[in-house]
Amino acid sequence: MQQIFHTSASPEEYWQLGKEFAFPDPPGFCPVCRTGLPLKKHGFYRRNSLFGRGTRRILIRRYRCRFCGRTVSFLPSFCLPYFQYALNLIYQALEYVVLKSFPLRRCVALFRELFKELYWEPAHLRFYVRRFLTVLPRLKLVLRQMFSKVSLPREGNKRAEAAKMLDVLASLGDLQSFSARFYAHCGHGFFSPLRKLV
């Protein structure tokens, strides 16, 4: 199982600190079996973090439940579950393609100028746009539960709905903080595939 914790550290800072990073304390219970036993430190594993200005193999802190034996991994908020590219980079790409209506090839050319070590092709951006369009219903559902007064776009043209949703996400403040809160609320990243819910 994974959990996301909010951090203001950049991927580079997080990587440089390594095991010296101030990892959050785990909850006083197992989020899997809900037993009231405290989780025990269970080492680290490495995962890629690609943030445009480099690729880093970052450490992910793991904890283990003494009762059920399951492990819980704590991802920093610049990571998305099941994605190697950083949250802010993917969101920035969505802004250019969905909000600013950049053609995919023009957007790829722009990102190659901004991030010399980014090797995206139009297919990468197409994938992110399609995924965002696919998860819109779940995103709206969870946002309604989290923020009762949030004004959400009506169903209709998917592209227009996605553009309005990006504006809503921007209005909520820090995207990484929202990502951590979203995950804590429903147990899934807001960009995770829908089949993970089954």
N, C-alpha and C positions, 0 to 999 in steps of 0.2 A: 504494500500500500504506500502511496505517496501523500505527502502534505506539503503545502507551499507556505513559506514564511516570508514576511515582508523584510526587505533589506534595502537600504539606500546605497549600499556598495555597488560599484560598477562590476561587470564581469571581470575586468582586469584586476581591480582591487581584491575581489573575492579570491581569484586565482593566486595572486601574490601572497596573500595571507595563509592560504592552504589550511593546515590543521590549527593554525593560530587564530582563525576566524572565530568571532564570538557567536557560535551556533546557539540557537534558541534552546531553552530547556523543553523537554517533551512534556506533553500533558500528564497529569497524575493518574491517568488511566489508559488502557489500551483502546485506540480508536477502532480496532477490528472486533475484539470480543467484549469490549466495554468492562473488563475486569478492573477493579480498583487498584491493581498492582502497578507500581511505577515501572516505566519502560527502562530497560538496561541498555547502555551503549553497546553497539554492535559493529564498531568499525566504520569504514568508509567504502564507497566505490567511486570509480571515476566515470564521468560522462563528458561528451563533447559539448562545448558552448561556443557557438559561432555568432559573433556579434558584429560582423562587418569589418572590423579593424584587426581581425585575427581569429585564430581558433585556439581555444584553451581546453585542456583536459582538467576539469574542475573536480574537486572532491565533494561528494554528497554524503552527509552524515546519516548513519543508520542507527535505529534503535530496535530492540527485540523485546517482545512480550514474554515474560517468564511463565505465563500460564498457557497461552495458545501457541507460542513459538513463532508467530508471524512477525515479520519485520516491517518497520515503518521508515521510509526515507523522507528526509526534509529537503525539498528543493528551494533554492533561493528564488525570489519573486521575478527575477529577470528571465527565468526558465519557464517553458511551458511543458507540461507532461507530454511525452511522445514526440517532441520536436527538439532538434538540435539548435535551430536558429533562435536568437533571443527575441523575447516578446516585443520589445520596442522596435526592432528591425522589421518584424512581420507587420506590426501595426502601421509603421511608416509606409511600407509598401502598399498596404490597403488604402491608406489616405491618398496616395498618388493615383492609384488605379481607379478606386471607387469614387472618392470625393472630387478629385481634380480631373478625372477622366483622361489620364495619360494613357496612350496606347502602350501595350505591354513592352514592345521593343524600345520605345522611347524611355520608359521607366527603367528598364534593364540598363540602358546606356547611362542614364542619370546615376543609378546606384553604383555602377562600375566607376564613375568619376568620383563619387563620394566615398566609396569603400573599395580601395584597390585590391583587397584580398577576398572580395565577394564574387563568387562564380555562379551567379544566378543566370538562368535562361528564362525566356518567356513562360515556359512550362511551370517553373517554380511559382511565378506570380499567378498564373491561371489556377494552379492548385490552391493557393491561399485564398483567392477570391471565391472559388467554388466552395471551399470548406466554410468560409464565413457565411455565404448564402445558405448553406445547408444547416448550420447551427443557429441561425437567426431565431427560429421558434423557441428553442430551449433557452437561448439568451434572454429573450423577452419574458418568458415565463419566470425565470429566476430573478430577473430584475424587478418584476412586479412584486415578488415575494420579499426581496431585500429592501426596496425603496417604494413604498406605497404611493408616493406622490410623483414619481417619475413619469414624464410624458413620453410614451413610446410611439414609434411610427405605426401607422395602420398597414394592414396587409394590402398588397397591390403589386405594383412593379417591384420585383425583388431587388433590382439595382438601386432604385430610389429608396427603398426601405433600408437597404444596407448602408447607404450614404447617411441617412438620418440616424441610424443606429451608431455609426461612428461618431457623429456629433454628440449623441447621448453619452457615449463612453467618455468622450473628451470632457464633457461637462461634469463628470463625476470626480474629477481630480486626477490624482496620480494613478496611472494605469497599472503599475505593479502592485500598488496597494489594493486596487479593485480586484486584480487577478487573485491575490491571496484571499481576500474576503469571499469572492465567488467560489473558490475551491473549498473554503471552510464551510460555506453554506450548503453546497450540494455534492461535494466529494468528487467533482470533475472540473477540469480546466475548461474555460469557456470556449476554447478552440479544439477541444477533444472530439474525436469522432462520435457520432450519436450511437453507434453500435456498442460502445463501452457502457452505455446505460443499461443494457439488457443483462 
